[in-house]
Amino acid sequence: MTTAYHSDELSAGQTAVRTVAAGLAGGVLALAAWFVLHRVSLPAFNTSMVTRSLATGASFVLIGIGAALAVLWSKGKRPWISSAVMALVPAGLVVSSIGVPLAATKLYLDGIQVDQGFRTQFLSRMTENLGHADMAYKDLPTFYPMGWFWLGGRTANVLGMQGWEVYQPFAIASLAAGAAMLTPVWRRLTGSLPTALAIATVTTAVVLTKVPEEPYAAVVAMFVPAAAVMAHRAVNGSWAATVALAVYLGISASFYTLFTAIAALTVVVIAVVAAVHRHSAAPLIHLVAAGALSLAIAAVAWGPYIWRVLTGDEQLESTANHFLPIEGTYFPLPFFAFSLVGLLSMIGLIYLISRIRDPEIGALGASIGVCYLWALASMAITLLGTSLLGFRLEVLVVELFVTLGVIAIAEFGLNKYTPVVAVVLAVGALQMVQNIPVENEDYIDQAYADTDGNGERADRFPADAGRYYNEIAAYIEDHGHKENEAVVYTDEINFMAFHPFFGFNAYTSHYANPLGEFEHRNDELKQWAEISYDDPEKFTEAVDASQWEPPAAFIFRDNGKDGYKTHIAHDIYPSQPNVRYEGLFYNPEAFEQDWDVKQIGPFAVAVRK
């Protein structure tokens, strides 16, 4: 990496200690800030401009502090506290740009809508379980990477919170922890604390704009550019980089597999090129070592599922990749965007082309190449009836280009024009950060508009049917069927997100465990619906004869004379939307003998006696 500016590179040991310390401090301080914000009476984001102004003001102060300390640092004024504060500035930006706008709601970005419902369901499950457990199906190991959710569950246990309730504070704390860790990592890689702070700030802004609703994916994405540079150092003989890379890949595989795949493929490309160029097997030795150690770490999360696949008798069914939105039909080209991100990306593109022979700049270019090739493969593989979710890689492409842009500015300006460059970067960072609530406005509004686990809306408007969920859960538990033990059938995914009963079937196949035999369960639900009308007296017998543990309760919508209504989902990829819902009707007479039925709001809740 360039040495045009003053070098204050950390040793490998110092980097490790400071990275862990920064992560812990960033996460704890963000969590403390969250508690303070939620004890202050602030108006809802979607009905007032107060939280918007507070978010912008707090971001301005944080960026100003970071810029001032960076200038002083470059002039040789370097008390130890300066490096600590600079590492925490990106963490503070997470709180100011995401935490403050959400201060008057208990829900996270996008409320409890669709994908967020599944995520909340999984976090609720992990809050109740110390080990492996699927978000929906009983007695199955999880297929969805459990790392972030398991840590969130432990946080909920420590704080005495429910799973759905801890989602927001843990998301903010984990994002802040990741953002804080970026500065010591990039200080080690660039040899410059001011440059590291600039990269960390811009990276945090990009991630909070592109994928803030998926905090576990965002945390992994933050480190993909750094992993590319570490990969170069690893395959060129650095065992410290090899170990760091392995730890990152192992943990990231337990958080979010797609971004891990991009990082891992980048390592493979860099190692193979290095081995061919040097006519040596040494790069491949480091590749194998990093791979073996990362797989060992990832096995903690993936081992039980893989073992069940190898030894179980379930028929594997997976439609997780059956998704192709409009974003997946074109390549992300951020350097043509008319924005600061576009300008930084264009600078990064020019710098990459001009410095491609610099090995570490080339490593970032290799990661960009892997992203584009993956996107191309995702488009091509649609002919085989699936996709590789290439549309999700936009955040990585943007991150990589803006990182190159910051490095270019640092090389050509930071050593001579530090105050000027610091002001320019600070103003640019402020523009990016103050735009985060604007970019996420719909997500933030939804967090206020959705009904939370207490049956309330944060914007004080009347709650929807979710206000009856607690009464439904209590009715089921009064019959001896407890959360995290009993199986319930319902198409109300939000109910399952707030109350971690096991589901007889997942809501859609795309988030269903491949071991769960989703379509076969759908078929059984259809058979039960038919039997409820054809032979009501044999309905309970048919339910009990299920090859899976039968539902102890059904939650329907009471459709009057048409009976009890529910829905099952069908994958219709390659159509977009990729899900079709089929209405099923159950005969109320089928529940008269062996079930207690209660009307709760619009729901008919049938519980096994």
C-alpha positions in Angstrom: 0.0 0.0 0.0 1.2 3.6 -0.6 3.6 5.2 1.8 3.2 8.7 0.6 1.9 9.8 3.9 3.3 9.4 7.4 3.4 5.8 8.5 2.0 4.8 11.9 1.3 1.2 11.2 0.4 -1.1 14.1 2.1 -4.5 14.7 0.0 -7.6 14.2 -0.5 -8.0 18.0 -1.4 -4.4 18.5 -3.9 -4.6 15.7 -5.6 -7.7 17.1 -5.9 -6.2 20.6 -7.1 -2.8 19.4 -9.6 -4.4 16.9 -11.2 -6.5 19.7 -11.1 -3.6 22.1 -12.6 -1.2 19.6 -15.4 -3.7 18.7 -16.3 -4.2 22.4 -16.2 -0.5 23.1 -18.2 0.5 20.0 -20.9 -2.1 20.7 -21.2 -1.4 24.4 -21.3 2.4 23.9 -23.9 2.1 21.1 -26.0 -0.1 23.4 -25.7 2.4 26.2 -26.7 5.2 23.8 -29.7 3.1 22.7 -30.9 2.8 26.3 -30.6 6.6 26.8 -32.4 7.4 23.6 -35.3 5.1 24.5 -35.7 6.8 27.8 -36.1 10.2 26.2 -39.5 11.0 24.9 -39.0 11.8 21.2 -41.6 12.0 18.5 -42.1 9.4 15.8 -39.9 9.8 12.7 -42.8 9.5 10.3 -44.8 12.3 12.0 -42.1 14.8 13.0 -38.8 16.2 11.8 -37.2 16.3 15.3 -35.3 13.0 15.1 -34.1 13.9 11.6 -32.5 17.1 12.8 -31.0 15.4 15.9 -29.5 12.7 13.7 -27.9 15.2 11.3 -26.6 17.4 14.2 -25.1 14.4 16.0 -23.4 13.2 12.8 -22.0 16.7 12.2 -20.4 16.7 15.7 -19.0 13.2 15.3 -17.4 13.9 11.9 -16.1 17.2 13.1 -14.4 15.5 16.0 -12.9 12.9 13.8 -11.6 15.4 11.2 -10.1 17.6 13.9 -8.3 14.7 15.6 -7.1 13.5 12.2 -5.5 16.9 11.4 -3.9 17.1 14.9 -2.6 13.5 14.4 -1.0 14.3 11.1 0.7 17.3 12.8 2.3 15.0 15.4 -0.1 15.6 18.3 -0.9 12.0 19.2 -2.2 11.4 22.7 -3.4 7.8 23.1 -7.0 8.9 23.5 -7.0 10.3 20.0 -6.7 6.9 18.3 -9.4 5.5 20.6 -11.8 8.3 19.8 -11.2 8.1 16.1 -11.9 4.4 16.1 -15.2 5.1 17.8 -16.4 7.9 15.4 -17.8 5.4 12.8 -19.5 3.5 15.6 -21.1 6.8 16.7 -22.3 7.4 13.2 -24.3 4.2 13.4 -26.1 5.5 16.4 -26.7 9.0 15.0 -27.9 7.9 11.5 -29.8 4.7 12.5 -30.3 4.7 16.3 -31.6 8.3 16.6 -34.3 8.0 13.8 -35.5 4.7 15.5 -35.4 6.1 19.0 -39.2 6.2 19.4 -40.0 2.7 18.2 -39.1 -0.8 19.5 -38.9 -2.2 16.0 -35.9 -2.2 13.7 -35.7 -1.0 10.1 -38.6 -2.2 7.9 -40.6 -3.1 11.0 -41.8 -6.7 10.8 -42.3 -6.9 7.1 -41.7 -10.1 5.1 -37.9 -10.8 5.4 -37.7 -8.9 8.6 -40.4 -11.1 10.0 -38.3 -14.2 9.3 -35.2 -12.6 10.8 -37.2 -11.7 13.9 -38.6 -15.2 14.1 -35.1 -16.6 14.1 -33.8 -14.2 16.7 -36.8 -15.1 18.9 -35.9 -18.8 18.5 -32.2 -18.2 19.3 -33.3 -16.2 22.4 -34.9 -19.4 23.7 -32.2 -21.9 22.7 -28.5 -22.1 23.5 -27.8 -24.6 20.7 -28.9 -25.3 17.2 -32.6 -24.9 16.4 -34.4 -24.0 13.2 -36.5 -20.9 13.2 -39.6 -22.8 12.2 -39.3 -26.6 12.3 -39.0 -28.6 15.5 -36.1 -31.0 15.9 -34.1 -29.7 12.9 -30.7 -27.9 13.0 -30.7 -24.5 11.4 -29.9 -24.0 7.8 -29.8 -20.2 8.1 -26.4 -19.1 9.5 -26.9 -18.7 13.2 -23.9 -16.7 14.3 -25.4 -13.2 14.5 -28.7 -14.5 15.8 -27.1 -16.7 18.5 -25.2 -13.7 19.8 -28.4 -11.6 19.7 -30.1 -14.3 21.7 -27.4 -14.2 24.3 -27.7 -10.4 24.4 -31.4 -10.8 25.0 -30.8 -13.2 27.8 -28.3 -10.9 29.5 -30.6 -7.8 29.2 -33.8 -9.7 30.1 -35.5 -8.9 26.8 -37.6 -10.9 24.4 -36.1 -11.8 21.0 -38.2 -9.4 18.9 -37.4 -6.6 21.4 -33.6 -7.1 21.3 -33.5 -6.9 17.5 -33.1 -3.2 17.3 -30.5 -2.6 20.0 -28.5 -5.6 19.0 -28.5 -4.6 15.3 -27.3 -1.2 16.2 -24.7 -2.4 18.7 -23.3 -5.1 16.2 -23.1 -2.6 13.4 -21.4 -0.1 15.7 -18.9 -2.8 16.8 -18.1 -3.7 13.2 -17.7 0.0 12.3 -15.3 0.6 15.2 -13.2 -2.4 14.3 -12.6 -1.0 10.8 -10.2 1.8 11.9 -7.5 -0.4 13.6 -7.7 -2.9 10.8 -7.2 -0.3 8.1 -4.6 1.4 10.1 -2.6 -1.8 10.0 -3.2 -2.1 6.2 -2.5 1.5 5.2 -0.1 2.6 7.8 -2.1 5.8 8.4 -4.7 6.4 11.1 -6.3 9.4 9.3 -6.7 7.3 6.1 -8.0 4.4 8.2 -10.6 6.7 9.7 -11.6 8.0 6.3 -12.1 4.5 4.9 -14.0 3.3 8.0 -16.3 6.3 7.9 -17.1 6.0 4.1 -17.5 2.2 4.5 -19.9 2.7 7.3 -21.9 5.2 5.3 -22.1 2.9 2.3 -23.2 -0.1 4.3 -25.8 1.9 6.2 -27.2 3.1 2.9 -27.2 -0.2 1.0 -27.9 -3.0 3.5 -28.8 -1.7 6.9 -31.9 -3.8 7.1 -29.7 -6.9 7.2 -27.3 -6.1 10.0 -25.6 -9.6 10.0 -24.8 -9.2 6.2 -23.8 -5.6 6.7 -21.2 -6.5 9.4 -19.7 -9.1 7.0 -19.7 -6.6 4.1 -17.8 -4.0 6.0 -14.6 -6.2 6.0 -14.6 -7.5 2.4 -12.2 -4.8 1.0 -9.9 -5.3 4.0 -10.0 -9.1 3.5 -8.8 -8.7 -0.1 -5.7 -6.8 1.0 -5.1 -9.3 3.8 -5.4 -12.1 1.2 -2.5 -10.6 -0.7 -0.4 -10.4 2.4 -1.4 -13.9 3.5 -0.4 -15.6 0.3 2.9 -13.7 0.2 4.0 -15.2 3.5 2.3 -13.4 6.4 1.1 -15.9 8.8 -0.5 -13.1 10.9 -2.6 -12.1 7.8 -3.4 -15.8 7.2 -4.8 -16.3 10.7 -6.7 -13.0 10.6 -8.2 -13.9 7.2 -9.2 -17.4 8.4 -10.9 -16.0 11.5 -12.8 -13.5 9.4 -13.9 -16.1 6.8 -14.9 -18.5 9.6 -17.0 -16.0 11.5 -18.5 -14.5 8.3 -19.6 -18.0 7.1 -21.5 -18.2 10.3 -23.2 -14.8 9.6 -23.8 -14.5 5.9 -22.6 -17.0 3.3 -22.9 -15.0 0.1 -20.4 -12.3 1.0 -18.2 -15.0 2.5 -18.2 -16.8 -0.8 -17.0 -13.6 -2.6 -14.3 -13.0 0.0 -13.2 -16.7 -0.2 -13.1 -16.7 -4.0 -11.0 -13.5 -4.0 -8.5 -15.3 -1.8 -8.4 -18.3 -4.2 -7.8 -16.0 -7.2 -5.1 -14.1 -5.5 -3.4 -17.2 -4.2 -3.5 -19.0 -7.6 -2.2 -15.9 -9.4 0.6 -15.5 -6.9 1.6 -19.2 -7.1 1.7 -19.0 -10.9 3.6 -15.7 -11.0 6.2 -16.8 -8.4 6.4 -20.5 -9.6 6.0 -21.5 -5.9 3.6 -23.5 -3.9 4.0 -21.3 -0.9 0.9 -19.1 -1.7 -1.2 -22.3 -1.9 0.1 -23.5 1.5 -1.3 -20.3 3.0 -4.5 -20.7 1.1 -5.0 -24.2 2.4 -4.1 -23.2 6.0 -6.6 -20.3 5.9 -9.2 -22.5 4.3 -8.8 -25.3 6.9 -8.9 -22.9 9.9 -11.9 -21.0 8.5 -13.8 -24.2 7.9 -13.1 -25.4 11.4 -14.6 -22.2 12.8 -17.6 -22.3 10.4 -18.2 -25.9 11.4 -19.5 -24.7 14.8 -22.5 -23.2 13.0 -22.8 -25.5 10.0 -21.7 -28.9 11.4 -25.1 -30.1 12.7 -26.9 -29.2 9.5 -24.3 -30.9 7.3 -24.4 -34.0 9.5 -28.2 -34.1 9.3 -28.0 -33.8 5.5 -25.5 -36.7 5.3 -27.3 -39.0 7.8 -31.0 -38.0 7.8 -33.7 -39.4 5.6 -35.4 -36.0 4.7 -35.8 -35.1 1.0 -33.8 -31.9 0.4 -35.8 -29.1 -1.1 -34.3 -25.6 -1.5 -35.6 -22.6 -3.3 -33.4 -20.1 -1.4 -31.9 -18.8 -4.7 -35.2 -18.5 -6.6 -35.2 -14.7 -6.6 -34.4 -12.4 -9.4 -35.5 -8.7 -9.0 -34.8 -6.0 -11.5 -31.6 -5.2 -9.7 -30.2 -8.6 -10.7 -30.5 -7.8 -14.4 -27.7 -5.2 -14.6 -24.2 -4.6 -13.3 -23.6 -2.1 -10.6 -21.6 0.8 -12.0 -21.4 3.3 -9.1 -18.8 5.5 -10.8 -21.5 6.8 -13.1 -23.7 7.9 -10.3 -24.1 11.7 -10.0 -23.2 11.8 -6.3 -20.3 11.9 -3.9 -20.3 8.1 -3.9 -20.1 8.3 -7.7 -17.2 10.7 -7.6 -15.3 8.6 -5.1 -15.9 5.5 -7.2 -14.7 7.3 -10.3 -11.5 8.3 -8.6 -11.2 4.8 -7.4 -11.7 3.4 -10.9 -9.0 5.7 -12.3 -6.7 4.9 -9.5 -7.2 1.1 -9.9 -6.4 1.3 -13.6 -3.3 3.4 -13.1 -2.0 1.4 -10.1 -3.2 -2.1 -11.1 0.4 -3.4 -10.8 0.6 -2.5 -7.1 -0.2 -5.9 -5.6 -2.5 -4.6 -2.8 -4.4 -2.3 -5.2 -4.6 -5.3 -7.5 -6.0 -7.4 -4.7 -8.9 -4.9 -4.4 -9.3 -5.1 -8.2 -9.4 -8.9 -7.9 -12.3 -8.6 -5.4 -14.1 -6.3 -7.8 -13.6 -8.8 -10.6 -14.9 -11.6 -8.6 -18.1 -9.6 -7.8 -18.7 -8.8 -11.5 -18.0 -12.4 -12.5 -20.4 -13.7 -9.9 -23.1 -11.2 -11.1 -22.5 -12.4 -14.7 -22.8 -16.1 -13.6 -26.0 -15.2 -11.7 -27.5 -13.9 -14.8 -26.4 -16.9 -16.9 -27.5 -19.5 -14.5 -31.1 -18.3 -14.7 -31.2 -20.6 -17.7 -31.0 -23.5 -15.2 -33.9 -22.3 -13.2 -32.1 -20.6 -10.3 -29.9 -17.6 -9.6 -26.8 -16.7 -7.5 -28.4 -13.7 -5.9 -25.9 -11.4 -7.8 -28.1 -8.3 -7.1 -27.0 -8.4 -3.5 -23.4 -7.6 -4.5 -23.9 -4.0 -5.2 -22.8 -3.0 -1.7 -19.5 -4.8 -2.1 -18.8 -3.2 -5.5 -19.5 0.3 -4.1 -17.4 -0.4 -1.0 -14.5 -1.5 -3.0 -14.5 1.4 -5.4 -14.9 4.1 -2.7 -12.2 2.5 -0.7 -9.9 2.8 -3.7 -11.1 6.4 -4.0 -10.1 7.3 -0.4 -6.7 5.6 -0.8 -6.1 7.6 -3.9 -7.0 10.9 -2.2 -4.8 9.9 0.7 -1.8 9.2 -1.5 -2.0 12.4 -3.5 -3.1 14.8 -0.8 -2.9 13.8 2.7 0.9 14.3 3.2 0.9 17.9 2.0 -2.6 19.2 2.3 -3.9 17.5 5.4 -6.2 20.3 6.7 -7.7 20.9 3.3 -8.1 17.2 2.5 -9.6 16.6 6.0 -12.2 19.4 5.5 -13.1 18.1 2.1 -13.4 14.5 3.3 -15.3 15.6 6.4 -17.8 17.6 4.3 -18.2 14.7 1.9 -18.6 12.3 4.8 -21.3 14.5 6.3 -23.2 14.6 3.1 -23.1 10.8 2.9 -24.0 10.2 6.5 -26.8 12.8 6.7 -28.4 11.1 3.7 -28.6 7.7 5.4 -32.0 8.5 7.1 -33.3 9.8 3.8 -32.3 6.7 1.9 -33.8 4.5 4.7 -37.0 6.6 5.1 -39.4 3.9 4.0 -37.7 1.4 6.3 -37.8 3.8 9.2 -41.4 4.7 8.6 -42.4 1.1 8.5 -40.7 0.5 11.9 -43.2 3.1 13.3 -46.2 1.9 11.3 -46.0 -1.8 12.2 -47.5 -3.3 15.3 -44.9 -4.5 17.7 -44.8 -7.4 20.1 -46.7 -5.4 22.7 -49.5 -4.9 20.3 -48.7 -1.2 19.8 -47.7 1.1 17.0 -44.9 3.6 17.8 -46.6 6.4 15.8 -49.7 6.1 18.1 -52.0 5.2 15.3 -54.4 2.3 15.8 -52.6 -1.1 15.8 -53.6 -3.8 13.2 -54.6 -7.4 14.0 -51.2 -8.0 15.6 -52.6 -6.5 18.8 -54.4 -9.8 19.4 -51.2 -11.9 19.2 -50.5 -11.8 22.9 -54.0 -13.0 23.8 -53.7 -15.8 21.2 -50.4 -16.9 22.7 -51.8 -16.9 26.2 -54.9 -18.9 25.1 -52.6 -21.6 23.5 -50.3 -21.7 26.6 -53.3 -21.9 28.9 -54.0 -25.3 27.3 -50.5 -26.5 28.3 -48.8 -25.9 24.9 -45.8 -23.7 25.6 -43.7 -21.5 23.3 -40.5 -23.1 22.1 -42.1 -26.5 22.7 -45.5 -26.8 20.9 -46.1 -26.9 17.1 -48.6 -24.4 15.8 -49.9 -23.9 12.3 -50.6 -20.4 11.0 -49.9 -18.2 8.0 -49.4 -15.3 10.4 -45.6 -15.0 10.2 -45.6 -12.0 12.5 -47.2 -14.1 15.2 -44.4 -16.6 15.0 -41.8 -13.7 15.0 -43.2 -12.5 18.4 -44.1 -15.8 19.9 -41.5 -18.6 19.2 -43.8 -21.6 18.9 -42.6 -24.1 16.3 -44.4 -24.0 13.0 -45.9 -26.9 11.2 -44.6 -25.3 8.0 -42.6 -22.3 7.1 -44.4 -19.4 5.5 -42.6 -19.5 2.2 -40.2 -22.1 0.7 -37.5 -19.5 0.2 -36.8 -19.2 3.9 -37.7 -22.8 4.7 -35.1 -25.2 5.9 -34.3 -27.6 3.0 -34.7 -30.5 5.4 -38.3 -29.4 6.3 -39.9 -30.9 3.2 -41.9 -27.7 2.6 -44.0 -28.9 -0.4 -44.9 -32.2 1.3 -46.2 -30.3 4.3 -48.2 -28.0 2.0 -49.8 -31.1 0.5 -50.7 -32.4 3.9 -52.3 -29.1 4.8 -54.4 -29.3 1.6 -55.5 -32.8 2.5 -56.5 -31.8 6.0 -58.6 -29.0 4.5 -60.3 -31.4 2.2 -60.9 -34.0 4.9 -62.4 -31.3 7.2 -65.3 -31.0 4.7 -65.4 -34.5 3.3 -65.3 -36.3 6.6 -65.2 -33.9 9.6 -65.1 -36.6 12.2 -61.9 -38.0 10.8 -60.1 -34.7 10.7 -58.3 -35.0 14.0 -57.3 -38.6 13.2 -55.8 -37.3 9.9 -53.9 -34.6 11.8 -52.5 -37.1 14.3 -51.4 -39.4 11.5 -49.0 -36.8 10.2 -45.4 -38.0 9.6 -44.3 -34.9 11.4 -45.3 -33.7 14.9 -48.9 -32.4 14.4 -50.0 -28.9 15.3 -51.3 -28.4 18.8 -53.1 -25.3 17.6 -54.3 -23.7 14.4 -54.7 -20.0 13.9 -57.1 -19.1 11.2 -58.9 -16.0 9.9 -62.6 -16.5 10.5 -64.2 -16.2 7.1 -67.8 -16.5 8.3 -69.9 -18.9 6.3 -67.0 -19.9 4.1 -65.2 -21.4 7.1 -61.7 -20.9 8.6 -59.2 -19.4 6.1 -55.5 -19.7 5.8 -52.9 -19.5 3.0 -50.1 -21.7 1.7 -47.3 -20.3 -0.5 -46.0 -21.7 -3.7 -42.7 -20.9 -5.4 -43.4 -19.7 -9.0 -39.8 -18.6 -9.9 -38.8 -17.4 -12.5 -41.9 -15.2 -12.2 -41.4 -12.0 -10.3 -42.9 -11.8 -7.6 -41.7 -15.3 -7.0 -44.5 -16.4 -4.7 -48.2 -17.3 -5.3 -50.5 -17.7 -2.3 -53.3 -20.3 -2.3 -56.2 -19.9 0.0 -57.3 -22.9 2.0 -60.6 -23.3 3.9 -61.2 -25.5 6.9 -64.6 -26.6 8.0 -65.4 -25.3 11.6 -67.4 -28.5 12.3 -64.1 -30.5 12.1 -62.9 -28.8 15.3 -66.0 -29.3 17.4 -65.0 -32.5 19.3 -61.3 -32.5 20.0 -60.5 -28.8 19.9 -61.3 -25.7 21.9 -62.0 -22.9 19.5 -62.1 -19.2 20.5 -62.7 -16.1 18.4 -60.0 -13.6 19.2 -60.4 -10.5 17.1 -60.5 -11.6 13.4 -58.9 -14.9 14.3 -60.4 -18.3 15.0 -57.9 -20.1 17.3 -58.3 -23.9 17.6 -56.3 -25.5 20.3 -56.1 -29.2 21.0 -57.9 -30.2 24.2 
